Amino acid sequence: MMRKALLIGCLVLAVWGGVAVASPQITVDQPEYDFGSIGLGYMVKHTFVLQNTGDEVLNIVYVRASCGCTTTDLPASSLAPGESVPLEVLVLADHGTSKNVFIYVHTNAPDSAGNANDDRMDFDIKLVVKGAITPGQEYNMAPFEVANDMMILVDLRDAAAYQANHLMGAINIPANELADRMGSLQKGARIIVYDLAGEAADAAVQTLLNSGYMSSFYLQGGLSRWVAVQGDRFLIYETPLPAAGGSITGGSSGRPYDLGTLRTEFYVLIDLRDAAAYAAGHLSGAMNIPAAQLSQWFDRLPQEKRIIVYDDDGTSATAAYQALDNAGFDRPMILLGGLNEWIYQYGNQYVLSN
């Protein structure tokens, strides 16, 4: 009887032990990535490969980084035994002389004591992305700096009125088409709409606000008020300017944008590529002035404002910057890395096609 009891006890312990051993386990191909050096304003991308080397399903609960400059992308969070998943990490070289970013991966795998991970400090894998940051040129604007300042002007008048005269960089979306075409605008952008004298702008802002475009405003008094106060400043026109006027009465949206504020914040964004490349995709608010024609615009561009030029990769932007600087413009700038670097960092955000 004693031998039988001992045998049963051993079997129970064996079964219990087998159950206890079964668990998920996370491993990574290389936990540390040294990118060497990169210029200020550029972005580093690296993919770590995570694998479940245990014998139970691994659930990746969340991934967090030690720096707000870092984002991660994980296409799957549940891994069967033996399965792997790529973890893409993007680190922006936004300041300083170096980066040393930690990425913590939290899962349902037990810790070394067999306890479940149940708090923020109890991570399973710590990954590292590190390297040096080289200083940039003072005339370069990083994509994140341009994105932070991005201002989208929307002219609500019909195509003929827009063609006759409009603010530099404004895109044309007639008021009666706004509801159908607002999807081309970025919800995080500062959007300033205007018409001739304020007739439709307030209602347009209300439409945008109702659709989640929470940084939407209307130019107080419209284009005619602008002409009355600012004259032809920042305007492109083929015909005489509209008559001065425009109502300054506040609308129901309560989102007027002061003319003086717009004048202070105004900048010009110039796409230096040819017309076909521009039509295929360009940054919101960019004017198309091919590099060979830039000097023809020197008497129309505002000398005291930031003028940001870009091409695909910076090939012609440096020469354009030098031409503007030699011509006496106060604040010529280059979009760092051109449109290629923008798309590398932001995808198609703020990119429009004709």
C-alpha positions as MATLAB code, in Angstrom:
seq = 'MMRKALLIGCLVLAVWGGVAVASPQITVDQPEYDFGSIGLGYMVKHTFVLQNTGDEVLNIVYVRASCGCTTTDLPASSLAPGESVPLEVLVLADHGTSKNVFIYVHTNAPDSAGNANDDRMDFDIKLVVKGAITPGQEYNMAPFEVANDMMILVDLRDAAAYQANHLMGAINIPANELADRMGSLQKGARIIVYDLAGEAADAAVQTLLNSGYMSSFYLQGGLSRWVAVQGDRFLIYETPLPAAGGSITGGSSGRPYDLGTLRTEFYVLIDLRDAAAYAAGHLSGAMNIPAAQLSQWFDRLPQEKRIIVYDDDGTSATAAYQALDNAGFDRPMILLGGLNEWIYQYGNQYVLSN';
ca = [
       0.000    0.000    0.000;
       2.872    2.366    0.869;
       4.563    1.679   -2.486;
       1.290    2.391   -4.278;
       0.841    5.704   -2.448;
       4.384    6.729   -3.220;
       3.914    5.825   -6.880;
       0.738    7.885   -7.117;
       2.481   10.786   -5.384;
       5.345   10.657   -7.851;
       2.937   10.607  -10.772;
       1.096   13.643   -9.397;
       4.344   15.504   -8.910;
       5.466   14.619  -12.420;
       2.219   15.842  -13.925;
       2.247   19.004  -11.811;
       5.865   19.616  -12.695;
       5.124   19.187  -16.397;
       2.338   21.749  -16.232;
       4.525   24.183  -14.321;
       7.288   23.950  -16.890;
       5.002   24.770  -19.852;
       5.138   28.541  -20.386;
       5.825   31.206  -23.029;
       9.328   32.592  -23.378;
      10.475   35.651  -25.351;
      13.864   36.034  -27.030;
      15.288   38.596  -29.460;
      17.813   38.188  -32.261;
      20.023   41.121  -31.186;
      18.959   43.261  -28.218;
      21.191   46.230  -29.069;
      21.542   48.267  -32.272;
      24.286   50.857  -32.718;
      23.531   53.016  -35.756;
      26.918   54.724  -35.707;
      26.170   58.368  -36.455;
      23.372   60.285  -38.120;
      22.698   63.934  -38.870;
      20.508   66.050  -36.633;
      16.890   65.884  -37.818;
      17.145   62.527  -39.565;
      15.402   59.336  -38.472;
      16.830   55.913  -37.663;
      14.801   52.793  -38.424;
      15.669   49.340  -37.141;
      13.801   46.055  -36.926;
      14.246   43.702  -33.996;
      12.920   40.132  -34.348;
      11.068   38.769  -31.323;
      10.432   35.037  -30.983;
       8.411   32.838  -28.671;
      10.833   30.057  -27.674;
       8.468   28.675  -25.036;
       5.752   26.046  -25.346;
       2.676   28.191  -24.622;
       1.182   31.163  -26.481;
       3.112   34.392  -25.876;
       1.065   37.576  -25.583;
       2.937   40.843  -25.984;
       0.994   43.116  -23.666;
       2.630   46.408  -24.638;
       5.852   48.022  -25.809;
       7.160   51.283  -24.364;
      10.161   53.491  -25.065;
      12.245   55.656  -22.787;
      12.046   58.644  -25.164;
       9.188   60.480  -26.827;
      11.391   60.622  -29.926;
      10.691   56.923  -30.490;
       7.747   55.079  -32.018;
       7.271   51.344  -32.510;
       5.224   49.170  -34.818;
       4.307   45.583  -33.932;
       2.112   43.805  -36.528;
       1.075   40.957  -34.183;
       0.877   40.650  -30.415;
       0.138   36.953  -29.989;
       2.749   34.334  -30.920;
       2.342   30.562  -30.923;
       5.352   28.538  -29.793;
       8.153   28.953  -32.321;
       6.606   31.992  -34.055;
       8.451   35.281  -34.619;
       7.366   38.874  -35.183;
       9.282   41.945  -36.408;
       9.294   44.963  -34.100;
      10.070   48.114  -36.092;
      11.572   50.948  -34.062;
      11.869   54.526  -35.320;
      14.109   56.950  -33.454;
      14.197   60.626  -34.389;
      17.507   62.439  -33.943;
      15.713   65.537  -32.736;
      18.309   67.107  -30.426;
      21.574   66.608  -28.598;
      24.776   64.899  -29.683;
      23.770   61.273  -29.089;
      20.850   58.893  -28.616;
      20.591   56.017  -26.159;
      16.994   54.821  -26.263;
      15.601   51.860  -24.337;
      12.585   49.901  -25.594;
      10.844   47.689  -23.040;
       8.729   44.710  -24.139;
       6.112   43.446  -21.679;
       4.566   39.988  -22.134;
       2.682   37.298  -20.255;
       5.879   35.258  -19.864;
       6.712   34.553  -16.203;
       9.798   36.070  -14.676;
      12.728   34.069  -13.367;
      10.821   33.320  -10.149;
       7.808   32.033  -12.061;
       5.666   35.079  -11.298;
       3.457   36.744  -13.889;
       4.508   40.189  -15.126;
       1.969   42.549  -13.649;
       3.509   46.004  -13.309;
       5.176   48.644  -15.459;
       8.688   47.855  -14.259;
       8.355   44.112  -14.820;
       9.479   43.883  -18.459;
      10.812   40.790  -20.232;
      13.135   42.253  -22.847;
      15.051   45.544  -22.913;
      16.201   46.657  -26.362;
      18.658   49.454  -27.056;
      19.091   51.826  -29.999;
      22.104   54.099  -29.689;
      24.508   56.229  -31.678;
      25.943   59.687  -32.244;
      24.174   62.748  -33.692;
      26.175   65.093  -35.883;
      25.189   68.783  -35.939;
      23.288   70.135  -38.915;
      23.575   73.318  -40.936;
      21.692   76.321  -39.566;
      19.815   76.712  -42.853;
      18.354   73.195  -42.673;
      14.834   72.614  -41.360;
      14.188   69.078  -40.197;
      10.941   67.446  -41.326;
       9.615   67.494  -37.756;
      10.214   71.255  -37.559;
       8.302   71.851  -40.787;
       5.516   69.522  -39.612;
       5.218   71.383  -36.306;
       4.791   74.695  -38.153;
       2.638   73.330  -40.979;
      -0.118   75.758  -41.932;
      -2.633   74.902  -44.635;
      -4.419   77.791  -46.317;
      -7.643   76.846  -48.073;
      -9.219   79.212  -50.611;
     -12.969   78.516  -50.624;
     -13.789   80.446  -53.801;
     -14.395   78.934  -57.218;
     -11.517   77.952  -59.493;
     -11.719   81.121  -61.627;
     -11.519   83.433  -58.619;
      -8.646   81.403  -57.179;
      -6.747   81.559  -60.463;
      -7.196   85.326  -60.592;
      -5.663   85.948  -57.154;
      -4.881   83.977  -54.022;
      -2.483   83.825  -51.106;
       0.830   82.081  -51.769;
       0.624   78.389  -50.995;
      -3.187   78.311  -50.673;
      -4.950   75.259  -52.046;
      -8.301   75.636  -53.759;
     -11.294   73.741  -52.357;
     -14.545   75.548  -53.238;
     -16.905   75.826  -50.277;
     -19.541   73.603  -51.880;
     -16.938   70.827  -52.322;
     -15.387   70.975  -48.870;
     -17.443   68.184  -47.323;
     -16.401   65.787  -50.098;
     -12.734   66.840  -50.306;
     -11.742   67.520  -46.713;
     -10.268   64.015  -46.514;
      -7.187   65.350  -48.304;
      -6.458   67.584  -45.281;
      -4.593   66.413  -42.187;
      -6.581   66.573  -38.967;
      -3.549   67.543  -36.936;
      -2.687   70.523  -39.140;
      -3.499   74.158  -38.542;
      -6.054   74.927  -41.265;
      -6.993   78.504  -42.172;
      -9.820   78.928  -44.659;
     -10.786   82.131  -46.436;
     -13.193   83.390  -49.054;
     -13.695   86.866  -50.502;
     -15.257   88.675  -47.566;
     -16.242   86.121  -44.951;
     -19.441   84.883  -46.586;
     -18.730   81.134  -46.375;
     -15.609   80.799  -44.239;
     -17.285   80.575  -40.829;
     -19.652   77.820  -41.983;
     -16.677   75.985  -43.528;
     -14.841   76.058  -40.202;
     -17.902   74.673  -38.466;
     -17.996   71.835  -40.997;
     -14.337   71.072  -40.360;
     -14.723   71.192  -36.581;
     -17.703   68.847  -36.732;
     -15.549   66.397  -38.695;
     -12.674   66.397  -36.217;
     -10.392   69.086  -37.690;
      -9.935   70.807  -34.374;
      -7.250   73.302  -35.435;
      -9.431   75.006  -38.041;
      -9.880   78.777  -38.336;
     -11.210   81.339  -40.795;
      -9.272   84.380  -41.958;
     -11.106   87.313  -40.467;
     -12.702   89.448  -43.176;
     -11.529   87.228  -46.027;
      -9.277   88.171  -48.898;
     -10.826   91.593  -49.420;
     -10.064   92.511  -45.796;
      -6.513   91.242  -46.307;
      -6.123   93.583  -49.288;
      -7.492   96.494  -47.244;
      -4.929   95.948  -44.466;
      -1.966   94.197  -46.105;
      -2.247   95.237  -49.757;
      -0.759   92.680  -52.137;
       1.569   91.132  -49.569;
       1.943   87.348  -50.080;
      -0.516   87.398  -52.994;
      -0.268   85.818  -56.413;
      -2.505   87.572  -58.898;
      -3.112   87.687  -62.628;
      -5.882   90.276  -62.525;
      -6.494   93.390  -60.378;
      -6.892   92.628  -56.697;
     -10.384   92.382  -55.214;
     -11.830   95.553  -53.774;
     -10.866   96.264  -50.197;
     -13.545   95.414  -47.667;
     -14.557   92.298  -45.753;
     -16.525   91.860  -42.584;
     -14.711   91.568  -39.266;
     -17.852   90.439  -37.440;
     -17.211   87.225  -35.541;
     -18.932   84.059  -36.786;
     -20.736   81.365  -34.849;
     -17.714   79.028  -34.891;
     -15.749   81.481  -32.758;
     -12.544   80.642  -34.642;
     -11.326   83.818  -36.393;
      -7.670   84.087  -37.385;
      -6.201   87.544  -37.073;
      -4.651   89.067  -40.194;
      -1.679   90.373  -38.256;
      -0.990   86.935  -36.809;
      -1.034   85.382  -40.259;
       1.340   88.044  -41.529;
       3.756   87.314  -38.674;
       3.632   83.532  -39.098;
       3.594   83.428  -42.882;
       6.208   81.357  -44.697;
       6.661   80.202  -48.290;
       7.240   76.557  -49.170;
       8.669   75.940  -52.648;
       8.834   72.652  -54.546;
      11.786   72.946  -56.945;
      10.950   69.906  -59.077;
       9.326   69.877  -62.502;
       5.579   70.106  -62.982;
       5.088   66.375  -63.486;
       6.885   65.456  -60.271;
       4.964   68.149  -58.391;
       1.634   66.859  -59.720;
       2.493   63.310  -58.665;
       2.953   64.352  -55.046;
       3.978   67.480  -53.140;
       3.737   68.898  -49.639;
       0.564   70.738  -48.693;
       0.956   74.447  -49.302;
       4.000   74.107  -51.553;
       4.228   76.317  -54.622;
       5.746   74.740  -57.707;
       8.683   76.829  -58.925;
      11.183   74.663  -60.853;
      14.767   75.395  -59.824;
      15.643   76.934  -63.203;
      12.824   79.482  -62.816;
      13.416   80.483  -59.199;
      15.228   83.734  -60.004;
      12.165   84.918  -61.938;
      10.280   85.011  -58.642;
      12.776   87.031  -56.644;
      10.759   90.247  -56.996;
       7.538   88.523  -55.842;
       8.710   86.481  -52.869;
       8.742   88.198  -49.457;
      12.369   88.904  -48.565;
      11.823   89.004  -44.802;
       9.993   85.666  -44.472;
      11.150   82.086  -44.211;
      11.370   80.597  -47.674;
      11.744   76.816  -47.459;
      12.862   75.019  -50.598;
      12.944   71.304  -51.317;
      13.401   68.773  -54.095;
      13.555   64.971  -53.882;
      16.853   64.611  -52.078;
      18.544   68.005  -51.749;
      20.351   67.875  -55.091;
      19.097   71.269  -56.299;
      17.946   72.686  -52.963;
      21.430   73.771  -51.871;
      21.966   75.819  -55.028;
      18.493   77.343  -54.620;
      19.282   78.284  -51.029;
      22.526   79.934  -52.107;
      20.746   81.871  -54.848;
      18.154   83.171  -52.394;
      20.830   84.054  -49.862;
      22.892   85.905  -52.472;
      19.788   87.792  -53.592;
      19.337   89.225  -50.090;
      16.537   87.073  -48.701;
      16.650   87.096  -44.905;
      15.639   83.542  -44.050;
      16.065   81.010  -46.864;
      15.892   77.415  -45.609;
      16.223   73.874  -46.970;
      13.925   71.006  -46.025;
      16.428   68.493  -44.692;
      16.636   65.430  -46.934;
      13.975   66.701  -49.309;
      10.681   64.980  -50.033;
      12.338   61.550  -49.812;
      13.255   62.077  -46.163;
       9.812   63.524  -45.449;
       8.129   60.387  -46.805;
      10.638   58.196  -44.945;
       9.577   59.835  -41.677;
       5.914   60.706  -42.244;
       4.717   58.566  -45.126;
       2.105   60.446  -47.119;
       1.046   62.793  -44.328;
       0.648   66.305  -45.774;
       1.441   64.985  -49.275;
      -1.052   65.982  -51.964;
      -1.322   65.047  -55.624;
      -3.077   66.961  -58.378;
];
